[in-house]
Amino acid sequence: MAETTLIPLPGARNTRLWRYFGFKSNDSKTILDKAKVFCKVESCDKPEIVYCGNTMALTDHLRRHVCENAEYLGHASPLAQSS
């Protein structure tokens, strides 16, 4: 059985956002279920997200991950800032 991997939405305009999310795939090309996308952040406690064809739910979800959200927005990581 092929190993399942997470792949970004093919042809997506917001490639920076798709670094943090992916659809399950057995061959790294074909999406198994276009209604479910998964968060790639290791510490995520609820990685499965319903996908409705836009990135609103993904950007809302990414806000929970402070460091990754700051990186996505182009800000320095809050943990990297000195006090």
Summary of the structure (lengths in Angstrom):
residues: 83
radius of gyration: 13.7
end to end distance: 49.9
largest distance: 49.9
contacts: 188
relative contact order: 0.16
helix: 23%
strand: 18%
